[in-house]
C-alpha cells in the first residue's frame, strides 16, 4: 500500500462509481447511548489528532454517521480496532470500558441514497487512491480525512456517503453517510430493537457476536 506522501490532485479526472442504498435497507450502528440512533455526529474531529477515518473536521464540517450492513460488521469496525491476538492462543479480551455507555441500533432507510463505492481497485483508482485509503490504521486518519474532504468536494451534490469493504470483517461492508447530503428523515430507528451493552442481556448478545472472532468481553 502506498504511503500518504502526496496530496490529492487539483482535479478529479476519474469517473467515480455510484451505488444505490435502496429504501428499506437495514443499517447497524454501534454508538454512544447518549446519542439518538439516527443522529449524525455533529462534532468535527481535530484535523490532526484522534477522530475516525472519514470524519468531518473544521476544514469540512459535516455531520457523519458510520454503520455496517450487518450487526457483525458494525461491532467489528467499532470494537475490534487494533485488538491483538494472544500469542499463547487464548481468546482476545475486549475491555469492559470499550462497551460502557454503548449500544447497537438498527436503522432502516426511508429513501434511496446514492453513495460512492471504495470497494474495488477500480473504485479506488477512480478517486486516485488504492487500498491504503480504507485499510490504513488510525495514525494515518488525518490523511484519510483529507482525502474524504477532497472526494466530497468533487462529487457534490450527488455523493451522499461512502461504502467500502470492512477492514475488520472483509466479507461485509461499512457505510459512512454525510449529514448534509441526505434528505431529512432518511433514517428511521426502531428503539425496541436496540441492544444496550450496559445490560446483562446486551453483554450476552455481544459475547455471542464476538465469539466467532475469537474475542470475549474481559471479566
N, C-alpha and C positions, 0 to 999 in steps of 0.2 A: 504494500500500500504506500502511496506517496505521502511524503511529509508535507505539512501545510506551509511550504516555503514560498508560496506565491499568493497574490491577491486575486480575487475574481476579475475577469476581464471587464472592460468598459461595456461591451455589448454582448448580448446573448445571441450567438449565431446558430445554435442548435434549435431543434423543434421539440420542446418537452412533450412528454406523453400526457394524456388525460384519462383519469379513471373516475367512474361514477360510483359513489357510495349510494346505493339505492334507498329510497324511502322504505322504512321498515327494518333496515339493517340494525342489528344489535351491536353496541359497543360496550366494553367493560372497562371500568376505570377504578384504579386504586387511588384514594385521595384522603386528605385530612378530613376528619369528621366535622370540623368547624366550617367547611365549605360545602354548599349545596352540590348535589351530584352533577347537575348540568351547568354549574357556574364556572366560567372561564377564570383562570388565574390572572388577576389584573396586575400583579406586581412584576415590574420589569426586573430581570436578572441583571447583575452587575456586568458591565461589558467585558471584564477581565477575570472575575473570580466567581466561583460557585456556579449555580444555575444548571439548567438542563441543555440538552443537545441543540434544540431549536427554539429556545425561549425568546420572547421579546425582550428588548433592552431599551435603555434610554435613546439609543441610536435608531430604534424602530420599535416604539412602544405599543405592541399589540397584546391583547389577551390571548391566552393559549390554553389548550386542553389536550392532554395526552390520553390515549386509550388503546386497548388491544381489541382485536377482532375475536378473541376468546378470553375467558377468565384466566387461563394459564398464562397467556401472553402478557396480560396486564400485571399479574403477580410477578412473573419473572422479570419483566422490564423494570418494575419499581423496586422489588425487594432483593433481587439476586445480583445486583451490581457488585462486581469485584469481591464476590464471596468465594474464597479459595476452597479447593478440596483438601481433605485431611490426608496427609501423606501416609498415615497409618491405615487408611481405608475406612475410617469411620464416617458417619454422615456429616455433612456440612451443617453447622449450627447457625441459625438466624437469631441474632439478639432480640430479646423481647422488646427492647426500646425501639427497634426498627418498625414495629407494627402498632405501637401505642398511639392512640388517637387517630387511627386509620380505619378505613372501611373499603369494601368493594361495592360499587354500584353498577347497575345495568342501565344503559341509555339506549333509547330507540330513536332513530332518525325519523322526523316527521316530514322531511323534504329530501329530494335528491341533492347531494353535494358533489361538486367536481373537485378532485384532488390531483396533485401531481405525483406520479409514482417515482420512487427511487429504489426499485426492486432489482432490476437487471442492469448489466453493464451498459446496455444501450440507453436505458432510462437515465443512468448517472452521466454518461458521456454527453447526453443532450443538454446537461447543465454544467458541462466542463469539469466533471468530477469522476471519481471512481469509488470503490467500496470504502475508502477511508472515511468518507462523509458520514456513513451510517454505522461504521464499525469501531471507530476510534474511541478511546476511553476518555474519562471526564477531564483529564488535564489538558485536553485539546478542545474542549467545548467552546471556549471563546472564539476559536476559528470556525467551528461548525455553525455557531450562531451568526457569525458574519456572513457566511455563505447562505444561510437561510434568509437573511435580510436581502441579500442580493437576488436570490431566486424570487422572493416576493415582489421586489421592485419590477422585475422583468416579466412577471406573469400576472400583473394587476389588470383587471379585477377578477379574472376567472378562477385563479387557483385559490380555493377555499381551505386548503390544507395540504399535507404531505402524507404519503403512505409508503412504508418500507418494510422489508423483512426484519422481524425482531432479531436483535443481536443475541439475545439470551434464550430465545425459542425460535430458531430459524424456520421451523415449519409453519409459523404463523406470522401475522402482520401487526404492525404498530401504526397508529394514526396520530398525527398532530393536526388539530383544527385551529384556524385563525379566528379569533373572536370578532374581528372587524370585517369579515368577508361573508359569513353565512347569514341566512335570513333569521330574523328574531324567532325564537321558539323552535329552532330546528332540532333541538334535543329534548326528549321527554324522558324524565326519570321515573322509575317505579320504586319508591322508597320501601315498599313492602318486600322487595327482593334484595335489599342491601344486606351485606354481611359485615357485621361490626366486629373488628378484630379485638376489641376490648372485652368481649364476652366469651364465656367458655365455649358456647356453640360456634362462635365465629373462629376461635382458635382451633377447634376441632376440624372445621371445614378447611381452614388454611393448611393445617398439617396434612390433610388428605390430598390437597393440590400439590404441596411441596414434596411429598414422599417419592414420586417418580423421578424427581430431580436430585434425589439423594440429599435432601435438606429436611431438617426438622427445626421447630422452634426450640431455642435453648430453654432449659428448665428455669 
